[in-house]
């Protein structure tokens, strides 16, 4: 079904909003050195913002870099003054500043609760439901970019003997789960939704592990990790919402399902805080398993749905007044293709910008 022309304006506004968030994150990271440098210099650990967002195994890796970063701290501190304070980033720091004064466990759980609440950003999309043909390609682009710019590189940052087998096992498990769901509900379109929810829950659990590990390193590392995960979470929630609507979920049901999956971040944080020995072992398995789940979900459900929407037959009135399905005209197909390309590029762009600011 072609997207109505008036829908293009809110679509562009949505993409511009996400772009602004990504660019604001770049300013936030520059301002982070200036803000924390005015504290008591324990924030030399702010170098962890590029490591702590990796999952809990980066905790040990961060310590190896502390000494080297101490020599560069003066340079980074001076560099921060080259950038004028940004009102938005200053406000964000003011909002998150109380986390510096809380005990690590309390700060980590509070940050995890804030991250979980981001699933409510799906509310912003309720008026844009007619844009589902554009949101689904956006979801595909965002998920693919998240896999290749973020998840898989982090998984292979510190590979173990179990990394590749766990990835393969995860793909096999989710393929089996998909087959079972389709067997039990052969005429239902909900299978991709349940696969997406399971993969998203694992992903959020890993984010919870990362938050706990970061706050145990230092408050500065915890705040930086909170911001990083939050900016990744916004396009991820949009992608999840689009997949659930495409699978036939109602708006309230999709919102509640997203909120339930987001709550697994709290479970991951609590596990990392209260069962450190167990989490240390689980950290070798859970991130690659979550990555494998997203690999299967993206390539087996989201991308095929995008292709199906592109090629969906067009209904025309038949001889006896009944609607008949005919192959989509090439002009309509090209229009759909262009809109899908725009949506996918928007998803890739947002994730790439966020990941680039992490590297800086």
Secondary structure as UniProt FT lines:
FT   TURN            5..6
FT   HELIX           7..37
FT   TURN            38..40
FT   HELIX           42..50
FT   TURN            51..53
FT   TURN            56..57
FT   HELIX           58..80
FT   TURN            81..82
FT   HELIX           87..96
FT   HELIX           97..100
FT   HELIX           104..117
FT   HELIX           118..131
FT   HELIX           132..146
FT   HELIX           147..151
FT   HELIX           152..155
FT   TURN            156..158
FT   TURN            161..162
FT   HELIX           163..184
FT   TURN            185..187
FT   HELIX           191..217
FT   HELIX           219..246
FT   TURN            247..248
FT   HELIX           251..262
FT   HELIX           264..274
FT   HELIX           276..282
FT   TURN            283..285
FT   HELIX           286..297
FT   HELIX           298..302
FT   HELIX           303..311
FT   STRAND          314..317
FT   TURN            319..320
FT   STRAND          323..326
FT   HELIX           330..359
//
